[in-house]
Amino acid sequence: MRNALLVAPAPHPDPPVTYWFTGPNRANSAALARHWVADLLRGNGHPLLQDRAELCTSELVTNVHRHTRSQVITVEVSFAAGHVLVRVHDDSPDREPQPQPQPADPYTLATSGRGLELVDALADCWSVVSDETSKSVWFLLHATEPEPDPDPDPDRARPEPSAEAAP
């Protein structure tokens, strides 16, 4: 795995803004968490990270649901200068997520086993932290500034394309 780290990133000097979502470990938890994370990203000025964060969150919450006996899932989202950190917590430290081996046939029709591969491909970095009572799988997305509008004055008249330029 190219992005896995052993420790969480160092905190930024400015305190992060953090939100928590806690719910029961149910089949619909991944969808609820995914939509909640998307709303947070849009509401905090990070719409460009939404797709990656939704998919990574959904995969990690689904892993908790499918592979642990945790009664509760907590999703924590922190916004700090330059990045968004998402942590998925459960109370099942005995089951650390393990990447599945690549199938011999890359076009296999298997419908599961790719969650951590997706997180690894989409997140800027990720890792697992566990202790005696709980486990967290986290991923980090670097916030990128949107491209500046090349024409900041939307009311300015734009030249009409010439007939000669048309194909």
Protein Blocks (a to p, Z undefined) as FASTA:
>chain_A
ZZbcfbdcdddfbdcddddddddddfklmmmmmmmmmmmmmmnopamlmmmmmmmmmmmm
mmmmmmmcbfbdcddddddehiacdddddfbfklccddddddfblkbcbfghjlmmmmmm
mpmbdcddddfkbccdddddddddddddfblblkbccddddfklpZZ
